[in-house]
Structures are given as structure tokens and as C-alpha cells.
Amino acid sequence: MTEQEYNARKTRIRSLVITSIAAFLGAYVFRSAPGGVPSSTPLIFVAAGVLCLVVAGVTAKKLMTDGAAK
């Protein structure tokens, strides 16, 4: 794995973690918003946040195993 690929994966992991934090924040905001939004909106945001965290974890695990194999 080249240094560019390593840095690209690290950037992808950081982006996914930041996106998941934003999704959780969005779920909190829409949960406390007065009327007008469907009740499933916060659940969709939470699901997106969890999915981003799972993908970030899988990517981090691949990064560690590829770095250890080197």
C-alpha cells in the first residue's frame, strides 16, 4: 500500500466519523423540533449515523491489517 492510499483511507475514516456525528446531531435536532417532521426522520438519521460508523470501523480494520502485513 502506498502512502497516498494510506492517507486516502485515513481521510475517508475521518470523513465518515464526522458524517456520523453530524447525523446524530441531526437526529437530536429533528427529535426536539416542534411538529412538521415525520416521526421516522430521527430514526433515519440515527440509522445513517450508525451505518457511517460501521463503515468507518471496517475501513479502519482493513487499514490496520494492511499496515501490519507490510
C-alpha angles and dihedrals in degrees: 000000000000124000090251092056090047092051091045091055092048090051091049091051092050091048092051093049091049090048091051091051089050090050092052090048090050090051090052093048094048091045091058096038114114112246128306099083125089116252091240094062096087090047090054090051092049091049091051090049093050091047091052091050092050092050090047090051093049091048091049091050091051090048092052095047092047091048092049092049090056 
